Amino acid sequence: MSICPICNGLEHMHYACPSCQHQMEDAGKLETFYGPYSPYEEWGDTEMTNGYMDQAAGECMHIFSCPHCGLQTTQGVEEVASP
């Protein structure tokens, strides 16, 4: 079984904004933005319908936003083996 190091607080991702080069902030897992109850659903259920090949690639999709210019982007975070 694999887990997301960011969701589980094992790592912090440092990602530069492609527009202004300032550091972007992790806004959370993509699937938590689908609807009011999506943060409470099983994680595997929404990964199959999010439009990304993240489940097959072993990635957890996160939304990153730039506090400087407001750009938002989706970035895959490689999952690691569960300890």
C-alpha positions in Angstrom: 0.0 0.0 0.0 1.3 3.5 -0.8 0.5 6.8 0.8 0.9 10.5 -0.1 3.8 12.0 1.8 2.2 15.5 1.8 -1.3 14.3 2.9 0.4 12.4 5.8 2.7 15.2 6.9 5.9 13.3 6.0 7.2 16.0 3.5 6.5 19.5 2.3 6.6 20.1 -1.4 8.5 23.2 -2.7 7.1 24.2 -6.0 8.0 27.4 -7.9 5.2 29.2 -9.6 5.6 28.9 -13.4 4.3 32.4 -13.9 6.2 34.5 -11.3 8.7 32.0 -9.7 7.4 32.7 -6.1 6.9 29.6 -3.9 3.5 28.1 -4.3 1.4 26.9 -1.4 -0.3 23.5 -1.2 -4.0 24.1 -1.1 -4.8 20.4 -0.6 -5.8 17.2 -2.3 -7.6 17.8 -5.6 -10.5 15.4 -4.7 -11.4 17.5 -1.6 -12.6 20.3 -3.9 -15.3 18.3 -5.8 -18.2 18.9 -3.4 -19.2 19.5 0.2 -18.9 15.8 1.2 -15.8 14.9 -0.9 -13.3 15.3 1.9 -15.2 12.6 3.8 -15.4 10.1 1.0 -13.0 7.2 0.6 -9.8 8.4 -1.1 -9.7 5.6 -3.7 -13.3 6.3 -4.9 -12.6 9.8 -6.2 -9.1 9.0 -7.7 -10.9 6.8 -10.3 -13.0 9.7 -11.6 -10.8 12.8 -11.3 -9.7 12.8 -15.0 -6.0 12.1 -14.2 -4.0 8.9 -14.5 -2.8 9.4 -10.9 -4.0 6.1 -9.6 -2.1 4.1 -12.2 1.0 6.3 -11.9 1.0 6.1 -8.1 0.5 9.8 -7.6 -1.7 11.9 -5.4 -3.0 15.0 -7.1 -2.7 18.3 -5.2 -3.8 21.9 -6.0 -1.0 24.5 -5.5 -1.8 28.2 -5.5 0.6 31.1 -5.7 -0.1 33.8 -3.0 1.8 36.4 -5.2 0.0 36.2 -8.6 -3.0 33.9 -7.8 -2.1 31.2 -10.3 -3.5 27.7 -9.4 -2.1 24.5 -10.8 -2.6 20.8 -10.2 0.5 18.8 -9.5 1.0 15.0 -9.0 2.9 14.0 -5.8 4.6 10.6 -6.0 3.2 8.3 -3.3 5.6 6.3 -1.1 5.4 2.8 0.5 3.5 2.8 3.7 5.7 2.3 6.7 
